[in-house]
Amino acid sequence: MSKNSLEQAHANISNVIYQAVLNPHFDQEMLVQICDASKRNGFAGLCTSLSFLASARERLGIQSATKLISVIAFPFGFIPTFNKLKEAEYAIENGAEELDLVPNYLALKEGNVELFGDEINQISELGIPVRVIIDANTLLNSSKLALAIDALIDAGATGIQIGNGFGPSITNNQTNHVAKIVKNRCSIKTVGGIKTLGQAIEIIEAGSTYIGTSFGFEIAQEQKRKE
């Protein structure tokens, strides 16, 4: 458990919320509303796709305390490293402050840890923080989990994202398991099925640094009602 994250969550849950804006059916009006509400609530970050990135940057402004994050090769990572690098470069040019990267799961599955890590390293060297997305449906239950975590940290990733919003919700036990392997070497963001204040606090207590959710506003409002 990150004591600092837990203290921040109890003081103001917005401090640990990364609001997701990844619905492909959203339009510009919805994006504007979410950006404005994210700034108003003081969320730690807003995570979106390449197609919304420039508009989100403009709406959040340059000096926003809410960091702008772009997903790379989301959600499955089925593109060559060259293309991931191009996506990452585009994201940086359009104002992304952090990257949530889907890594080369195939390389990991086949035991090619060097290839898995090299791709992460190339993107990390572009100069902004990189968070690597761990596939909750398979990798969390894999014997290669510790290997993957060690490799991505060694490659320069500054964070791990547990889950991608698809499939079953991430459990407190899964989060705690990852936290024990990480040993405070990087930040942890947990994503998937977090819809209430109670769930958010429990995930932070289990060892997560941040939560990623589409229900950030509802969670923040729930805390305010209890104050």
Secondary structure, 3 states (H helix, E strand, C coil): CCHHHHHHHHHCHHHHEEEEECCCCCCHHHHHHHHHHHHHHCCCEEEECHHHHHHHHHHHCCCCCCEEEEEECCCCCCCCHHHHHHHHHHHHHCCCCEEEECCCHHHHHCCCHHHHHHHHHHHHCCCCCEEEEECCCCHHHCCCHHHHHHHHHHCCCCEEEECCCCCCCCCHHHHHHHHHHHCCCCEEEEECCCCCHHHHHHHHHCCCCEEEECCHHHHHHHHHHHC
